[in-house]
Amino acid sequence: MDSDLDELLSMDKYINLPDLFLKGDDIQKLSIIQALPQLVRIDQQATFSRIVPKIQQELPKASSEFQVTTSQIFRVLIEKELPVNLLGAVIQGVDSRDPVVSAAWMDTLLSVIPLLNESVIKNEIIPLIMIKSQLNQPVIQRVAGCRIIGKIATHKTLKPADIKKDILPFVHSLCQDCSIEVRAVMCMQLPFVAGGMGIGVVKTQLLPCFVELASDNAPLVREAAVLTLVNLFPYIEKELIESTIIPLIKKLCEKCTPEDNISSIIASQYGAILENIMPSLSNDDKMWFLTYYRILAKTGFESRPGGMPTVDASKDVVCRENCASNLPAVAKFVSAMIPQHMDVLYSIFRDLAGDPCYIVRRAVAGCIHEIAQILGAQNRMLKADFVRLLRDDAEDVLQMLVPNLKSTLSLLAQFGFLSKDRTDQTTMEISRAVLKCQIELAKGYNWRLLATFIEQLECLPLCMPSDFIHQHFTPIILGNAANGRVKPVRYQAIRTLLIFLRYNRKDNQQKWLRDALINQFCYSDSCYTRQIYVKLCFYALEIFSSKYFKEYFFQPLLCLAEDPISNVRYSFISILPNLKLLTLLPPIDTKYKVILQDAITRLETREKEKYVVQHLKNTLRDVQLVSLIGNKEFQQRDMAKQEQEAAFNTPTPEKQIATITAHAPMKPKVNAAASGRPGRRPSLVRSATASKTTPSGSTTIDMNFLKQHFYIDAGINLSTTVLHANEASVNNVNSTLQSNSTFGRSTSPTTINTIDTTTATNITTTTASIATPRPTIINVVRVTDEIAEENIAPNMTDDVKVNLRRKRVGKNSAGGSRPSDSLTDVWFLRGGANKSKAAKRHSSAFTSFVYLATGNDAKEGESGRRQSEKRRSLNIAASSRIPVCVRKRDSFAGSRLNRTFRVDDATILTEISSLNIRSNEHNDDDDDDDDDHVGRRLRQNNTSVDGSTKTSNLPIAIRKPNK
């Protein structure tokens, strides 16, 4: 447009613009009006002398659209304080009979009044108020006069005496106007008049007017009085609040009717009202206001505050929504003034949080974190309703709850109801609700809310044990990172996983998660997923120290330098300056400099894509400028991270074990990268952990019960009987293992790799060499006496539980003097003689327990009796691998130790029992058939130990006593 105007000026045609304005079409006139600020900037004098007068001449007969546009342009010109008087045109427009035009010019007038000087106010604006306040003026003009009074009362150039002399008489007149609308508007302007006159004048000049308006018969005026009251409190003295305002508020509440909207207005301002009158309330008044708030919160379910039945359901919903929005203020009032009635507040909160209308629940969800902060140590009462809101199916409720999820969980942890050191009932219930919330969000299409939800989960390491997070939350977030529909969700998921990794205390769990991230992202078959690994490394640089990054993430990242996809290489180049800085930070290792420089050299020599080459050149210029001189602050932060990681990962006496396998960092697949193709992702084997879970404090928790109900609440059908190990049997095993470590043989016993520990992580398998036909005992792990069945926690892996349930069954024969004369010894062993493939974490580590007896026992008189305990798996989704073991006969565990078992002298049986995984499609009637099958197979396979055939990774060796 400036070029067009310059062209007009160059052609001296701008002089004809006034004629064009008078004779042109409406669209041409609108174009000239809209270009008026540019015309003023080009030639201010000619515009004000030729064009503006023509515009003012055309205004009275112009269209509504033209007048609205002109009012906006005049406002811009007046705000620039240009040397032209446009106020007359504005005042003229306010008198228009068209409500739309009058409202547009009134907005312009109210906007420019603060810019006017004192003389203009007194000479033009106050006379205008005098005219518009007359009773013979239309209602719309008197309403305009009320609005002008409120605006000039706060003008910086007017003194209180001037306002009292020139403005106050019009205020009194308009407060008693015969029009309801005028009285309501004037009531809304009283706080502005009070601000201009001061506190001393309010008591005598304005408060009587306000009390009269608050007692008005018109509901509209009383509604305006309620809204005005909150803004008028700063100008009312304390004694007036106690003697006048509190009784007035009660009267307003009692006069509510179903037809008006006063109850909703009162509910919306209830928190602000309580905050201002709180110091002046008596004990009876405090209970009165709490009781009335409870009545408002139940509007629509019971009779309305005035005792009248419900008329409009929408008004009731709005009233309850306003009550829910004011819950934090009411909670502050109750906790400070009447803490003994906290149960009443909780009943109100519970009703609003469980309201059938999602709008009310949404309001509660938006302020629950504020309530938790106000209640402090009493915020435990919010747990049940917080869980219920997390399980809500309405997305609008979750939209308000999720952004404050981190604050709520942190507050619960701050006051001890959640802890990173224990897993209790509260932790289980909240975690189940959080997982349910994640499922609902994953079903929908609101990916922004899902990304926000995953971001809020970063606080979990401060609220829950790392074992619990690793078992229940890590697989879910890993699935979002690997299979998310949009990149922001995947990016946030990997950042959350890195937070989980940072605060995980188990070495094997850390290794499992690192391997999962590297294999599923760096070595993925999808180029988009490999690009995400670069983003993962950016996040890792923020979260971990340079030492940790170089040890675990540095070398896999360099594989992407030779990725076959150019976009992946382009992404890798972006992180080169950061990698260069890492090689300069202590501890300095030259090998990282060498391999980084080698990757850069290969990129420079082999890259052919033009945009990648250009990006590489630009990035290498930045790489050359990287030094520690300008990164001292970064170096200090990195040293602090290293110290924190060293302190965090320092092993405690409970964590130390006899044998520890060092976790080497994942090496990049050099051969695959050299061939120009990313390495194939190796299969992941989740490392098993065996840790003793001890709840803090003196609280004893039945973890098995909690685990069972955790999965039931998540929608998983558990078997009716859960396997519990016999504690007496475990103690028997411990004593037997300690006393019979050499198996009581006179000859050299079979070598045994026995480990005494409370954890069974990373046990080195040693196969015993057999010289003569003797039983082969492999990796007999002796459980210490400290481990008991009650220590089995829901976050334990299968390997831990099988170590806790390992038993030895057998008795010494009558009159036998040597342990070698004992009857059949049944050992439950880990691994096989051939060191077969280790079982994955999700596979069962429970063997089938086989017990044999012969007919030589006259007391028992039974032949070939056998019992077995079989593992059943849950019929759940294919991605879930949750082991649950059951036993068929409850009485068997207690009676099997009292039974005597014998094996024929010429027989040495070795049974390698395979894991019997059953689906829910099998009926319980098939158990007997399976037992018969096991018995037949045992009778048919009477082979020696050397010739035993393994069908499972978990062998059972049965040895024959020497005669």
CORJOSUL-V692417 format. One record per residue. N is the residue number from 1. PSI is psi in whole degrees, -180 to 180 (* if undefined). OMEGA is omega in radians with two decimals (* if undefined). Layout:
BEGIN
[[N	PSI	OMEGA] [N	PSI	OMEGA]]
END
This chain:
BEGIN
[[1	-34	3.10] [2	-38	3.12] [3	-38	3.10] [4	-41	3.12] [5	-39	3.09] [6	-38	3.12] [7	-39	3.11] [8	-41	-3.14] [9	-39	-3.12] [10	-28	-3.13] [11	3	3.13] [12	35	3.14] [13	-5	-3.10] [14	-19	3.13] [15	-25	-3.12] [16	-1	-3.13] [17	-40	3.10] [18	-42	3.11] [19	-39	3.10] [20	-35	-3.13] [21	-35	-3.10] [22	-33	-3.03] [23	-11	-3.04] [24	174	3.09] [25	171	-3.12] [26	-38	-3.12] [27	-32	3.07] [28	-37	3.11] [29	-42	3.12] [30	-36	3.12] [31	-39	3.14] [32	-40	3.13] [33	-45	-3.12] [34	-27	3.13] [35	4	-3.05] [36	-43	3.10] [37	-37	3.10] [38	-37	3.10] [39	-37	3.11] [40	-38	3.14] [41	-31	-3.11] [42	-51	-3.12] [43	91	-3.03] [44	-44	-3.06] [45	-47	-3.13] [46	-34	-3.14] [47	-46	-3.10] [48	-27	-3.10] [49	-25	-3.04] [50	-42	-2.98] [51	-46	-3.09] [52	-44	3.09] [53	-38	3.11] [54	-36	3.11] [55	-44	3.12] [56	-33	3.11] [57	-32	-3.08] [58	-15	-3.02] [59	-47	-3.05] [60	-33	-3.10] [61	13	-3.11] [62	164	3.13] [63	167	-3.14] [64	-41	-3.14] [65	-41	-3.14] [66	-41	-3.11] [67	-40	3.11] [68	-43	3.12] [69	-41	-3.14] [70	-38	3.12] [71	-39	3.12] [72	-40	-3.14] [73	-39	3.12] [74	-35	3.09] [75	-42	3.13] [76	-41	-3.11] [77	-39	-3.13] [78	-38	3.13] [79	-24	3.07] [80	-2	3.11] [81	51	3.12] [82	155	-3.10] [83	64	3.10] [84	141	-3.11] [85	103	3.11] [86	1	-3.09] [87	-34	3.14] [88	-42	3.12] [89	-35	3.12] [90	-46	3.14] [91	-37	3.10] [92	-39	3.12] [93	-30	3.11] [94	-30	-3.11] [95	3	-3.11] [96	147	3.11] [97	-19	3.09] [98	119	-3.09] [99	-36	-3.13] [100	-46	-3.14] [101	-43	-3.13] [102	-41	3.13] [103	-38	3.13] [104	-45	3.12] [105	-32	3.09] [106	-41	3.07] [107	-39	3.10] [108	-42	-3.13] [109	-46	-3.14] [110	-30	3.13] [111	-31	-3.04] [112	-10	-3.12] [113	-44	3.11] [114	-19	-3.12] [115	-9	-3.10] [116	151	3.11] [117	174	-3.03] [118	-39	-3.12] [119	-41	3.12] [120	-39	3.13] [121	-49	-3.07] [122	-32	-3.04] [123	-27	-3.05] [124	-39	-3.03] [125	-47	-3.12] [126	-41	3.02] [127	-34	3.09] [128	-40	3.10] [129	-41	3.14] [130	-40	-3.13] [131	-44	-3.04] [132	-15	-3.14] [133	-5	3.14] [134	146	-3.12] [135	-20	-3.14] [136	-5	3.11] [137	153	3.08] [138	160	-3.12] [139	-39	-3.11] [140	-31	3.12] [141	-38	3.11] [142	-36	3.05] [143	-40	3.10] [144	-38	3.09] [145	-39	3.10] [146	-42	-3.12] [147	-36	3.12] [148	-37	3.12] [149	-44	3.13] [150	-30	-3.10] [151	-44	-3.08] [152	-15	3.13] [153	-25	3.13] [154	15	3.14] [155	138	-3.01] [156	-20	-3.09] [157	-13	-3.12] [158	137	3.12] [159	157	3.12] [160	-36	3.13] [161	-39	3.11] [162	-40	3.14] [163	-43	3.14] [164	-35	-3.10] [165	-43	-3.00] [166	-27	-2.99] [167	-39	-3.02] [168	-40	3.11] [169	-39	3.10] [170	-32	3.09] [171	-49	3.13] [172	-39	-3.12] [173	-44	-3.10] [174	-28	3.08] [175	-22	3.12] [176	19	-3.13] [177	151	-3.13] [178	-17	-3.13] [179	131	3.12] [180	-42	-3.10] [181	-39	3.14] [182	-44	3.13] [183	-40	3.14] [184	-43	-3.14] [185	-40	3.13] [186	-36	3.09] [187	-38	3.13] [188	-20	-3.12] [189	-5	-3.08] [190	-40	3.10] [191	-33	3.13] [192	-39	3.09] [193	-40	3.12] [194	-37	3.11] [195	-33	3.12] [196	-28	-3.07] [197	-27	-3.13] [198	165	-3.06] [199	-36	-3.05] [200	-28	-3.07] [201	-19	-3.04] [202	-42	-3.06] [203	-39	-3.05] [204	-28	-2.98] [205	-35	-3.03] [206	-35	-3.07] [207	-41	3.07] [208	-39	3.10] [209	-41	-3.13] [210	-42	3.12] [211	-39	3.12] [212	-40	3.12] [213	-36	3.12] [214	-23	3.11] [215	11	-3.11] [216	149	3.12] [217	-21	-3.11] [218	125	3.13] [219	-33	-3.13] [220	-38	3.13] [221	-40	3.11] [222	-37	3.05] [223	-43	3.10] [224	-34	3.13] [225	-38	3.11] [226	-44	3.12] [227	-33	-3.13] [228	-31	-3.03] [229	-43	-3.10] [230	-39	3.14] [231	-16	-3.11] [232	-14	-3.09] [233	-41	-3.11] [234	-18	-3.08] [235	10	-3.14] [236	133	-3.13] [237	160	-3.05] [238	-42	-3.12] [239	-31	3.08] [240	-36	3.09] [241	-43	-3.09] [242	-36	-3.05] [243	-27	-3.01] [244	-48	-2.96] [245	-44	-3.11] [246	-48	3.05] [247	-34	3.12] [248	-40	3.12] [249	-43	3.10] [250	-41	3.13] [251	-40	3.10] [252	-41	-3.13] [253	-38	-3.09] [254	-20	-3.11] [255	10	3.13] [256	141	3.11] [257	160	3.14] [258	-25	-3.07] [259	-28	-3.08] [260	-179	-3.12] [261	21	-3.03] [262	-39	-3.12] [263	-39	3.10] [264	-39	3.11] [265	-43	3.12] [266	-42	3.13] [267	-36	-3.13] [268	-27	-3.11] [269	9	-2.98] [270	-42	3.14] [271	-43	3.13] [272	-37	3.12] [273	-46	-3.14] [274	-38	-3.12] [275	-35	-3.10] [276	-32	-3.10] [277	-1	-3.06] [278	-46	-3.11] [279	-19	-3.04] [280	4	-3.06] [281	141	2.97] [282	174	-3.14] [283	-40	3.11] [284	-39	3.13] [285	-38	3.12] [286	-46	3.12] [287	-33	3.13] [288	-46	-3.12] [289	-35	3.09] [290	-41	3.13] [291	-41	3.14] [292	-35	3.07] [293	-37	3.09] [294	-37	3.09] [295	-43	3.12] [296	-38	-3.11] [297	-19	3.12] [298	15	3.14] [299	129	-3.12] [300	-25	3.09] [301	-30	3.07] [302	-174	3.11] [303	149	-3.13] [304	168	-3.08] [305	-31	-3.14] [306	2	-3.14] [307	7	-3.10] [308	153	3.13] [309	165	-3.12] [310	136	3.11] [311	-53	-3.07] [312	114	-3.11] [313	-33	-3.13] [314	-37	3.09] [315	-37	3.12] [316	-41	3.12] [317	-42	3.12] [318	-39	3.13] [319	-46	3.14] [320	-36	3.08] [321	-42	3.11] [322	-37	3.07] [323	-43	3.13] [324	-38	3.14] [325	-26	-3.12] [326	10	3.13] [327	-43	3.13] [328	-42	-3.14] [329	-40	3.12] [330	-38	3.09] [331	-39	3.09] [332	-40	3.12] [333	-46	-3.09] [334	-44	-3.11] [335	-28	-3.11] [336	-36	-3.00] [337	-43	-3.10] [338	67	-3.10] [339	-19	3.13] [340	-13	3.13] [341	33	3.13] [342	-27	3.12] [343	-33	3.08] [344	-42	3.10] [345	-42	-3.14] [346	-37	3.10] [347	-37	3.08] [348	-45	3.14] [349	-41	-3.13] [350	-41	3.13] [351	-41	-3.13] [352	-38	3.13] [353	-25	3.10] [354	21	-3.11] [355	141	3.14] [356	-19	3.14] [357	128	-3.09] [358	-24	-3.13] [359	-40	3.13] [360	-44	3.12] [361	-35	3.10] [362	-40	3.12] [363	-39	3.10] [364	-43	-3.13] [365	-32	-3.12] [366	-17	-3.08] [367	9	-3.09] [368	-32	3.12] [369	-33	3.08] [370	-39	3.12] [371	-42	3.12] [372	-37	3.12] [373	-38	-3.14] [374	-42	-3.10] [375	-29	3.10] [376	-120	-3.08] [377	-12	3.12] [378	9	-3.09] [379	0	3.08] [380	-27	-3.13] [381	-16	-3.14] [382	-7	-2.98] [383	-49	-3.07] [384	-42	-3.13] [385	-32	3.05] [386	-42	3.08] [387	-40	-3.14] [388	-38	3.10] [389	-37	3.09] [390	-30	-3.14] [391	3	-3.08] [392	141	-3.13] [393	-15	-3.11] [394	125	-3.12] [395	-31	3.12] [396	-36	3.11] [397	-46	3.12] [398	-30	3.12] [399	-34	3.12] [400	-27	-3.07] [401	-41	-3.00] [402	-43	-3.11] [403	-21	-3.14] [404	16	-3.11] [405	-41	3.14] [406	-41	-3.14] [407	-42	-3.11] [408	-47	3.14] [409	-39	3.13] [410	-37	3.11] [411	-39	3.08] [412	-38	3.10] [413	-33	-3.12] [414	-35	-3.11] [415	17	2.93] [416	5	3.14] [417	-20	2.93] [418	148	-3.11] [419	146	3.08] [420	0	-3.10] [421	-5	-3.11] [422	159	3.06] [423	110	-3.12] [424	-172	-3.07] [425	-40	3.13] [426	-44	3.11] [427	-42	-3.12] [428	-45	-3.09] [429	-44	-3.12] [430	-39	-3.14] [431	-39	3.08] [432	-41	3.13] [433	-38	3.11] [434	-41	3.10] [435	-38	3.09] [436	-40	3.09] [437	-41	3.12] [438	-38	3.13] [439	-43	-3.14] [440	-41	-3.13] [441	-36	3.14] [442	-28	3.12] [443	-31	-3.05] [444	-170	-3.09] [445	8	3.13] [446	81	-3.06] [447	-25	3.09] [448	-40	3.10] [449	-38	3.10] [450	-42	3.10] [451	-39	3.08] [452	-39	3.12] [453	-46	3.14] [454	-35	3.08] [455	-38	-3.14] [456	-25	-3.13] [457	-5	3.10] [458	-18	-3.13] [459	-6	-3.06] [460	-40	3.13] [461	-20	3.10] [462	-6	-3.05] [463	-21	-3.06] [464	156	3.11] [465	147	-3.11] [466	-33	3.07] [467	-45	-3.12] [468	-42	3.12] [469	-43	-3.10] [470	-37	-3.07] [471	-37	-2.97] [472	-30	-3.05] [473	-36	-3.10] [474	-45	3.12] [475	-35	-3.14] [476	-48	-3.12] [477	-35	3.08] [478	-37	3.06] [479	-39	3.07] [480	-38	-3.14] [481	-37	-3.06] [482	-31	-3.00] [483	14	3.14] [484	151	-3.08] [485	-30	-3.08] [486	154	-3.08] [487	-42	3.13] [488	-37	3.11] [489	-43	-3.13] [490	-41	3.11] [491	-46	-3.12] [492	-34	3.13] [493	-43	-3.13] [494	-33	3.07] [495	-42	3.11] [496	-39	3.10] [497	-38	3.10] [498	-35	3.05] [499	-44	3.08] [500	-41	3.13] [501	-39	-3.11] [502	-37	-3.05] [503	16	3.07] [504	136	-3.03] [505	-6	-3.09] [506	128	-3.10] [507	-41	-3.10] [508	-32	3.08] [509	-38	3.06] [510	-44	-3.13] [511	-41	-3.14] [512	-44	-3.11] [513	-40	3.08] [514	-45	3.12] [515	-39	3.13] [516	-43	-3.14] [517	-43	-3.09] [518	-45	-3.08] [519	-40	-3.07] [520	-16	-3.11] [521	-56	-3.10] [522	-39	-3.10] [523	26	-3.13] [524	156	3.07] [525	-14	-3.13] [526	130	3.14] [527	-30	3.12] [528	-38	3.12] [529	-36	3.10] [530	-32	3.04] [531	-34	3.13] [532	-29	3.11] [533	-33	3.07] [534	-43	3.08] [535	-37	3.08] [536	-41	-3.13] [537	-35	3.06] [538	-45	3.11] [539	-39	-3.14] [540	-35	3.09] [541	-31	3.11] [542	-35	-2.99] [543	-42	-3.04] [544	167	3.06] [545	167	3.13] [546	-34	3.13] [547	-47	-3.13] [548	-42	-3.12] [549	-45	-3.13] [550	-31	-3.09] [551	-33	-2.97] [552	-30	-3.01] [553	-16	-2.99] [554	-54	-3.04] [555	-41	3.05] [556	-32	-3.14] [557	-35	-3.10] [558	-17	3.07] [559	-29	-3.09] [560	-11	3.10] [561	-26	-3.14] [562	28	3.12] [563	142	-3.12] [564	-17	-3.12] [565	129	-3.05] [566	-34	3.14] [567	-34	3.09] [568	-43	3.10] [569	-37	3.10] [570	-43	3.12] [571	-38	3.14] [572	-38	-3.11] [573	-31	-3.09] [574	-24	-3.07] [575	1	-3.10] [576	-43	3.11] [577	-37	3.12] [578	-40	3.12] [579	-38	3.11] [580	-40	3.13] [581	-35	3.12] [582	-37	-3.12] [583	-16	3.14] [584	-13	-3.08] [585	147	3.09] [586	152	-0.06] [587	130	-3.06] [588	129	3.10] [589	119	-3.05] [590	-22	-3.10] [591	-32	3.12] [592	-37	3.06] [593	-40	-3.10] [594	-48	-3.08] [595	-30	3.07] [596	-45	3.12] [597	-35	3.10] [598	-41	3.11] [599	-40	3.12] [600	-40	3.13] [601	-42	3.11] [602	-37	3.09] [603	-42	-3.11] [604	-35	-3.05] [605	-27	-3.02] [606	-17	-3.06] [607	135	-3.11] [608	-23	-3.14] [609	130	-3.03] [610	-45	-3.08] [611	-30	3.08] [612	-41	3.12] [613	-43	3.14] [614	-42	3.11] [615	-37	3.12] [616	-42	3.13] [617	-45	-3.13] [618	-38	-3.11] [619	-38	-3.13] [620	-29	3.05] [621	-38	3.09] [622	-34	3.14] [623	-39	-3.13] [624	-25	-3.13] [625	-6	-3.10] [626	131	3.09] [627	167	-3.14] [628	-10	-3.07] [629	-44	-3.12] [630	10	-3.10] [631	37	3.14] [632	-40	-3.14] [633	-40	3.10] [634	-39	3.13] [635	-39	3.12] [636	-43	3.10] [637	-37	-3.14] [638	-40	3.10] [639	-38	3.08] [640	-39	3.10] [641	-41	3.12] [642	-41	3.12] [643	-41	3.12] [644	-42	3.13] [645	-39	3.12] [646	-41	3.13] [647	-37	-3.10] [648	-39	-3.07] [649	6	3.10] [650	122	-3.07] [651	143	3.06] [652	164	3.12] [653	-31	-3.14] [654	-26	-3.09] [655	-19	-3.06] [656	141	3.12] [657	168	-3.06] [658	-42	-3.09] [659	126	-3.12] [660	130	3.08] [661	124	-3.12] [662	139	3.14] [663	103	3.13] [664	149	3.12] [665	153	3.11] [666	125	-3.13] [667	141	3.06] [668	149	-3.11] [669	95	-3.02] [670	-42	-3.10] [671	-44	-3.14] [672	-39	-3.14] [673	-37	-3.13] [674	-28	3.12] [675	-1	3.11] [676	9	-3.14] [677	142	-3.14] [678	147	-3.14] [679	147	3.10] [680	136	-3.06] [681	120	3.10] [682	159	3.13] [683	141	-3.09] [684	135	3.06] [685	110	-3.10] [686	126	-3.13] [687	139	3.14] [688	149	-3.14] [689	143	3.04] [690	105	-3.12] [691	150	-3.13] [692	117	-3.10] [693	119	-3.14] [694	111	3.13] [695	141	3.12] [696	156	3.14] [697	-165	-3.11] [698	9	-3.10] [699	130	3.09] [700	126	-3.02] [701	136	3.06] [702	94	-3.03] [703	-33	3.12] [704	-42	3.10] [705	-43	-3.14] [706	-41	3.14] [707	-43	-3.11] [708	-47	-3.11] [709	-23	3.06] [710	-47	-3.12] [711	-33	3.09] [712	-42	-3.14] [713	-27	3.10] [714	0	3.09] [715	17	-3.09] [716	131	-3.13] [717	112	3.11] [718	157	3.04] [719	158	-3.03] [720	-28	-3.10] [721	124	3.14] [722	137	-3.07] [723	126	3.04] [724	128	-3.13] [725	150	3.12] [726	115	-3.06] [727	-35	3.11] [728	-37	3.12] [729	-39	3.13] [730	-43	3.12] [731	-36	3.10] [732	-40	3.11] [733	-42	-3.11] [734	-48	-3.11] [735	-38	-3.14] [736	-41	-3.13] [737	-39	-3.10] [738	-34	-3.11] [739	-28	-3.06] [740	41	-3.09] [741	-23	3.10] [742	7	3.09] [743	15	3.02] [744	24	-3.09] [745	146	3.11] [746	-30	3.10] [747	174	-3.12] [748	125	-3.09] [749	164	3.05] [750	137	-3.13] [751	133	-3.11] [752	134	3.05] [753	92	-3.05] [754	132	-3.11] [755	122	3.10] [756	109	-3.06] [757	160	3.03] [758	-7	3.09] [759	153	-3.09] [760	52	-3.08] [761	134	3.03] [762	57	3.13] [763	128	-3.14] [764	127	-3.09] [765	129	3.11] [766	124	-3.11] [767	128	-3.12] [768	139	3.07] [769	139	-3.05] [770	119	3.10] [771	-40	3.13] [772	163	-3.14] [773	91	3.05] [774	160	-3.12] [775	143	3.11] [776	117	-3.14] [777	119	-3.04] [778	123	3.01] [779	52	3.07] [780	114	-3.09] [781	119	-3.10] [782	124	-3.13] [783	134	-3.10] [784	164	-3.11] [785	-14	-3.11] [786	-23	-3.06] [787	125	3.08] [788	169	-3.07] [789	-30	-3.10] [790	-12	3.11] [791	-5	-3.14] [792	119	-3.08] [793	160	-3.11] [794	-16	3.13] [795	9	3.09] [796	148	3.12] [797	175	-3.07] [798	-40	-3.10] [799	-35	3.11] [800	-45	-3.07] [801	-36	3.13] [802	-32	3.06] [803	-36	3.12] [804	-24	-3.06] [805	13	-3.14] [806	131	-3.02] [807	159	3.00] [808	126	-3.06] [809	133	3.10] [810	159	3.10] [811	153	3.03] [812	143	-3.13] [813	158	-3.11] [814	126	3.11] [815	-2	3.12] [816	140	-3.09] [817	-15	-3.09] [818	148	3.02] [819	-23	-3.14] [820	-18	3.11] [821	4	-3.14] [822	160	-3.13] [823	-170	-3.04] [824	125	3.08] [825	130	3.13] [826	115	-3.12] [827	139	3.08] [828	117	-2.93] [829	161	3.04] [830	139	3.09] [831	174	3.12] [832	169	-3.13] [833	-30	-3.13] [834	9	3.14] [835	60	-3.12] [836	176	-3.07] [837	131	-3.10] [838	146	-3.14] [839	144	3.08] [840	164	-3.12] [841	-36	-3.04] [842	-10	3.12] [843	160	-3.05] [844	139	3.05] [845	13	-3.13] [846	123	3.12] [847	168	3.00] [848	124	-3.05] [849	120	-3.06] [850	129	3.14] [851	134	-3.06] [852	152	3.05] [853	152	-3.14] [854	170	3.14] [855	3	-3.13] [856	-15	-3.12] [857	110	-3.09] [858	-30	-3.11] [859	-42	-3.09] [860	-42	3.13] [861	29	-3.11] [862	148	-3.13] [863	127	3.04] [864	26	3.11] [865	134	3.10] [866	144	3.07] [867	153	3.13] [868	148	3.01] [869	128	-3.04] [870	152	3.10] [871	137	3.03] [872	145	3.11] [873	156	-3.13] [874	146	3.07] [875	81	-3.09] [876	-172	-3.09] [877	154	-3.05] [878	-27	-3.09] [879	-15	-3.11] [880	137	-3.13] [881	78	-3.06] [882	112	-3.09] [883	135	3.03] [884	126	-3.11] [885	142	3.13] [886	163	3.04] [887	151	-3.03] [888	-42	-3.07] [889	123	-3.11] [890	-32	-3.06] [891	-11	-3.03] [892	-38	-3.07] [893	-34	-3.11] [894	-22	-3.04] [895	-12	-3.00] [896	-24	3.14] [897	-20	-3.11] [898	0	-3.10] [899	142	3.13] [900	130	-3.12] [901	140	3.13] [902	155	3.10] [903	143	3.14] [904	146	-3.04] [905	-36	-3.05] [906	9	-3.00] [907	131	2.96] [908	113	-3.07] [909	136	3.02] [910	118	-3.12] [911	122	3.03] [912	99	-3.03] [913	134	3.12] [914	156	3.14] [915	127	-3.10] [916	95	-3.14] [917	121	-3.06] [918	143	3.06] [919	164	-3.13] [920	-10	3.13] [921	-21	3.11] [922	141	3.09] [923	159	3.12] [924	-18	-3.13] [925	-17	-3.11] [926	-5	-3.09] [927	-40	-3.11] [928	-38	3.11] [929	-39	3.13] [930	-38	3.11] [931	-42	3.10] [932	-39	-3.14] [933	-43	3.12] [934	-40	3.13] [935	-43	3.12] [936	-40	-3.11] [937	-36	3.09] [938	-40	-3.11] [939	-26	-3.10] [940	-23	-3.03] [941	60	3.09] [942	80	-3.09] [943	164	3.13] [944	171	-3.13] [945	-39	-3.11] [946	-31	-3.08] [947	15	-3.10] [948	144	-3.14] [949	124	-3.09] [950	136	3.01] [951	10	-3.13] [952	160	3.05] [953	-6	-3.04] [954	88	-3.02] [955	160	3.00] [956	122	3.13] [957	130	3.13] [958	120	-3.07] [959	156	-3.13] [960	133	3.09] [961	148	3.09] [962	141	3.11] [963	*	*]]
END
